[in-house]
Every structure is written in structure tokens, then in C-alpha cells.
Amino acid sequence: MILCSGEWYFKQKILIKKIKARLTLSTSILICTISGIFWALFDLTRKLTLIHITPKLLLILFSSIQIIIFSFWCVKESFFLSLYPYSIPGITLVLLGVISALMFLKSIRESDLSLTIPLLSFSPLFSSIFSFIFLNEKLNNIQYAGIFSVIFGTLILYSEKFEIACFLKSISNIKNSLSAKLMIIVSLCWSLTPVLDKICLTHSSINIHGLVQSFSTCLILLVFSKSDLKIFKKLKKKNFLLILFTISIGTIATIFQFYAILYNYVPIMESIKRATGQLSAIIFGKIFFDEKITKQKVFGVLIISLGVNFLV
């Protein structure tokens, strides 16, 4: 079954090829970087927002605003959805998104931003595996070295001291931390998410894909969140502004990511996004939560940045 507006169905592949031909490497990398910056801001504002509301309520509000934005987008511009091939990756994406988002919010609420966000750097490794399996996207040896540099930098960043023994112990520290383990699971889930997004976007336009995902997510959360909705009535005006800002940042980040994965290999997009998130987590952690900036954190970020240079 195909839902189509205008002539999108017949022109989509030709249009994407033309856009890809016009996009230079620097432009496509810029899109990934902008996406990474907005996701980093979203990480910060989500942690601040969770002081006032529950994770499920935040996700409901986020998906509700997305429904409005993507609905308006579908009305204003043409859209395309091939329902049958979209359904399996689309449903999987919704379920994976809800579960991983709840785990992510629990993790950042209960631990330091600079100790949880860095663990998401494992996602480029997982992304390279999934994109090879499902999308046949192959990277060269230098680019794979970049992915492992990002992971190596993360382990240094998670060390208690700038010593080899502490570096090796960082693996144990991760194993003994519930927040760390949750974030690694999230990393695994989120490395598959852009792969599924890219599959879905071969059978749909960005606007209808965003609408289907946000509506389905909101519907599932509403079924299990009746008690959380009572908190919404008790919120103060200043908290509403913070929540609105958080949701706006998240929506912009989501839209930029859709474009980023259309015009870049998924592992490259994920690595740039995570490297940006690493640096931002250290800076924001210090400014907003008084988290320490240590030598291992600085060196870890440098290794991660080197890995990104290998990738691009």
C-alpha cells in the first residue's frame, strides 16, 4: 500500500540523487556537526528538565510537539509513504525508541553528565556493524581506526586517574555502575536507530516518517503514563519555558539527524555526533553541574577528536 502526495513517489529517488550530487563533503559534514550540537544541547536541557518532571512525561510532551510540527510539514509539502515495506522497520524503530529513551533519561538523571554521555561513543562501533549488515555501507581501514579511537578515548575519559591501571579499571567501573550499563544498552539501541531511520526513509519522506514515529511513540506512552500526567498540572511557568525550550531543541536535532543520515554513512554521522556530545558534556557538566574537568577527560576528548578526523 502506498500513500502519496503529489508526485513524490516517482521523483523521490531522482531528487535525492540530485541533492547528493550537489552536496559537497564539507556541507554533509556540516549537517552532521549541527545535528551533533543540537543533540548535545538536548542532553543538557533534558537533564535540567528531569528535575521537574518524569521521563515518561517529558517524552509525551516531546512527541506531542513533534506531531504538530510534522503534521504542519505534511500539509505544506508533499509526502510519500510505502506502507508495507515501511511497517516492520517502522514498528521496530518506535519500540526501540521508547525503551531506549526511557533508559537514557533514567541514566542521565542519576549520574554525572560527563560520565554517562561519553558512553554513547560506543554507538559508532555498533552503527558500523549494523550499517554493514543492513545497508551494505563499508568503511575503509582508516575510518574504522577512527571509530576505535572514539571508543578508546571514552575509556580514558571514564578513568578515575590518568594512569594505565585506572584506565584498565575503567572497564570494571562501567560494569559496576547501573547508569553506565543502561547507557551502553542505549548506545546499542541508538546505533541501530539511524540504520532503521535510513531504511524507513527509503520508503517514506522525512515529514511523514517523523509524523508516524512521533504519533506512535506518544500513543504508547499515554497508555502507560496516566499517573505521570497529574504532575503536569503542578508545574510552574518557568518550568514550562524550560520544557518548551527542551522540546524545541530536541525537534530541531531530530530533523537535522534525518537529513544527516540521508547524505552520510551512518557510522560517520554517529561518530561526529558523539564526539560533539563528548566535548559538550564536559563543558556543560562543569558550567551547570560543577563537575570536575580532569586530565583524563581532556585527553579522552582529544583522542575522540582524532578519531573523528580519521572518519572524515
Protein Blocks (a to p, Z undefined) as FASTA:
>chain_A
ZZdehjllmmmmmmmmmmmmmpcfklmmmmmmmmmmmmmmmmmmmmmmmmmmcfklmmmm
mmmmmmmmmmmmmmmpccdddfklmmmmmmmmmmmmmmmmmmmmmmmmmmcfklmmmmmm
mmmmmmmmmmmmmnopacdfklmmmmmmmmmmmmmmmpmbdcfklmmmmmmmmmmpmklm
mmmmmmmmmmmmmmmmmmmmmmccfklmmmmmmmmmmmmmmmmmmmmmmmmmmpcfklmm
mmmmmmmmmmmmmmmmmmmmmmccfklmmmmmmmmmmmmmmmmmmmmnopacdfklmmmm
mmmmmmmmmmZZ
